């Protein structure tokens, strides 16, 4: 991510009050925050790890067929 596109908003004394970031960076930050929130719960962490390691499932084509789309 190119951090040179980050803009800082300051008051008249030079104190930084806000930051303007590219939407791609903002989405990355939000995704990391959501992941951290989910991993904070031991139960949710276990579910996520189980889902990540799951080897079974059905293909997208099968899902579409079952849903009739």
Steps between C-alpha positions, in 0.01 A plus 500: 500500500632840404505702822588824317129548423417544869397858582511659844257768617636741762357785701646850502760398759628215286346226714392207282127443539405265219642280228367444149600164355435328166194273512712190433706570811186570704347166393821321597497667843133411552563140399787471749284650776218256425741205505648615832149535645403149389824347628449660843230242573649154570186330366498704179874450457451124519215513245705711260798265527276198440345667194843598367626143529184337364569282198141410411228706340320548172596696194356835402333332203323255732382784724362691201322187378346433843386863525371501144719788389 
